[in-house]
Amino acid sequence: MTKIYLIRHGETVWNREGRLQGHLDSPLTLNGIRQAEAYGRKLAGISSGETLSLHASPLGRTRQTAAIICEIAGLPYAEIRFDARLKEITLGEHDGYPGWELLDRDFPELAAKRKADPWNFQHPGGESTEMVRRRVRPFLEELRQQGGTHLIVAHGVLNKVMRGVHLGLSEEECFALDRPQDGFYVLEDGRETFIRSVG
């Protein structure tokens, strides 16, 4: 049996501004810090008695979120396995761009290609969603082979793709998934359950 607590990092400055982060970083806002604290409190309450294997993206916003969760929940930050396969999708040359609307306006040909085949589209130097799925699948398979209970702190698109693989969703269904920062998902037995931690 394998159980996964799948958490997205708290709100960042660029999240609030609508800027596209990718592999670039911005710090958590005060709201994002409070979200991370709420994740930690909720996790501590529902995972009592469980031994958690800890995993996170190595990007700054996930490290910051994971550190707060660990402090609140009493988990050993030093034992987190930072895995590059958990990084957010990158838009390559367009990481850090100030929003989709402006990006599509400035690069209309790329926008048309992305809308025609969003799953396989790559920005210059970036990744497609399919490429993200290819790096997520073996990671999930490793966890399934290990069994046990795992905490993962990662990103909006990455988490959607991971949930899509876990649930066996189509590309369209995967794109339609949400990217919450007011709670997290528990993945188990081919199902998912949303745990609200804020509000």
Salt bridges, closest charged atoms under 4 A:
GLU17 OE1 - ARG19 NE 3.89
ASP25 OD1 - ARG61 NH1 2.93
GLU50 OE2 - LYS3 NZ 2.98
ASP83 OD2 - ARG85 NH2 2.81
ASP104 OD2 - ARG114 NH2 2.59
ASP106 OD1 - ARG105 NE 3.32
GLU127 OE1 - ARG135 NH2 2.87
GLU130 OE1 - ARG133 NH2 2.53
GLU130 OE2 - ARG134 NE 3.35
GLU141 OE1 - ARG144 NH1 3.82
GLU142 OE2 - ARG85 NH1 2.92
GLU171 OE2 - ARG133 NH2 3.65
ASP178 OD1 - ARG163 NH1 2.99
ASP182 OD2 - ARG196 NH1 2.35
GLU192 OE1 - ARG163 NE 2.79
